[in-house]
Amino acid sequence: FCIDRFITHSSIMFRRFEINSGLTYSVDLPLAENLSYKYKYLLADSLINAASGRKDEFIAGRACALLALSDLGSGSPIVKTHKSRRPIWPEGFTGSISHTKDFALASVYNKNDIRSVGIDCETLILPDRFDKIKDYITRKEDLVLLETDKEAQVSLVQTLIFSAKEALYKTINPLCDEFFGFQDAYISSIDSDKENFTIVLDSKIEKLKQYNAVYCGKFKTTKNQIITSIELKNIPDSLTIS
């Protein structure tokens, strides 16, 4: 799923990453110490006293976004941070950023092409850990998808449930500035062959009711990670996504 070419940009080695229709770049973590220092200006003020790994993750994600914005012609490629910690994109652009301790990526779009997008990257959740958080992140509809006896498949589905809900939140929250949790949505289908899924926002929160709908997303897997993406296209009077 990574294009077989590397792009050197200001001494950082980036890879194009195919997960959606946006311009997506990824980079492996941790960054070399000199690169973390060189790009420390991308760090949010709120993270100045954070652990070095957390700083690295933030800087790497913002560096991926900076590269994509530059390629798309943004005159102001710096992504600021909202008080709710979501990215604030330059005028005319939108996107999403995610990272784990091993990997960071950012998808960026011209706002004429897309209304909103959410991407999320998660390290595979093993069954023992999932059992501890299951009641918090799942609804009964999600649990139907876990009826399999293949442990590897179980871990994939467990992680996809978590990651897809994070991606949906990142898609919807910037449109309404409203918080919602894992219980406000459920996964209705997963197609492992086509690497897509459907997720239903089914919230009773008043500001979210206009967004209650079925959303289609895409996912990719690595040896120990899953990456999910949901796009909300600019289609009048429709919440259809691809």
Secondary structure as the mmCIF struct_conf table of DSSP 4:
data_model
#
loop_
_struct_conf.conf_type_id
_struct_conf.id
_struct_conf.beg_label_comp_id
_struct_conf.beg_label_asym_id
_struct_conf.beg_label_seq_id
_struct_conf.end_label_comp_id
_struct_conf.end_label_asym_id
_struct_conf.end_label_seq_id
STRN STRN1 CYS A 2 HIS A 9
TURN_TY1_P TURN_TY1_P1 SER A 10 SER A 11
STRN STRN2 ILE A 12 PHE A 17
BEND BEND1 ILE A 19 GLY A 22
STRN STRN3 LEU A 23 ASP A 28
BEND BEND2 LEU A 29 PRO A 30
HELX_LH_PP_P HELX_LH_PP_P1 LEU A 31 ALA A 32
HELX_RH_AL_P HELX_RH_AL_P1 GLU A 33 LYS A 38
TURN_TY1_P TURN_TY1_P2 TYR A 39 TYR A 39
HELX_RH_3T_P HELX_RH_3T_P1 LYS A 40 LEU A 42
BEND BEND3 LEU A 43 LEU A 43
HELX_RH_3T_P HELX_RH_3T_P2 ASP A 45 LEU A 47
TURN_TY1_P TURN_TY1_P3 ILE A 48 ASN A 49
BEND BEND4 ALA A 50 ALA A 50
HELX_RH_AL_P HELX_RH_AL_P2 SER A 52 ASP A 71
TURN_TY1_P TURN_TY1_P4 LEU A 72 GLY A 73
BEND BEND5 GLY A 75 GLY A 75
STRN STRN4 LYS A 80 THR A 81
TURN_TY1_P TURN_TY1_P5 LYS A 83 SER A 84
BEND BEND6 ARG A 85 ARG A 85
STRN STRN5 PRO A 87 ILE A 88
HELX_LH_PP_P HELX_LH_PP_P2 TRP A 89 PRO A 90
TURN_TY1_P TURN_TY1_P6 GLU A 91 GLY A 92
STRN STRN6 PHE A 93 HIS A 99
BEND BEND7 LYS A 101 ASP A 102
STRN STRN7 PHE A 103 ASN A 110
TURN_TY1_P TURN_TY1_P7 LYS A 111 ASP A 113
STRN STRN8 ILE A 114 THR A 123
HELX_LH_PP_P HELX_LH_PP_P3 LEU A 124 LEU A 126
HELX_RH_AL_P HELX_RH_AL_P3 PRO A 127 ILE A 137
HELX_RH_AL_P HELX_RH_AL_P4 LYS A 140 LEU A 143
HELX_RH_3T_P HELX_RH_3T_P3 VAL A 144 LEU A 146
BEND BEND8 ASP A 149 ASP A 149
HELX_RH_AL_P HELX_RH_AL_P5 GLU A 151 CYS A 176
HELX_RH_3T_P HELX_RH_3T_P4 PHE A 182 ASP A 184
STRN STRN9 ALA A 185 ASP A 191
TURN_TY1_P TURN_TY1_P8 SER A 192 GLU A 195
STRN STRN10 ASN A 196 LEU A 201
HELX_RH_3T_P HELX_RH_3T_P5 GLU A 206 TYR A 211
BEND BEND9 ALA A 213 ALA A 213
STRN STRN11 VAL A 214 THR A 221
BEND BEND10 LYS A 223 ASN A 224
STRN STRN12 GLN A 225 LYS A 233
TURN_TY1_P TURN_TY1_P9 PRO A 236 ASP A 237
#
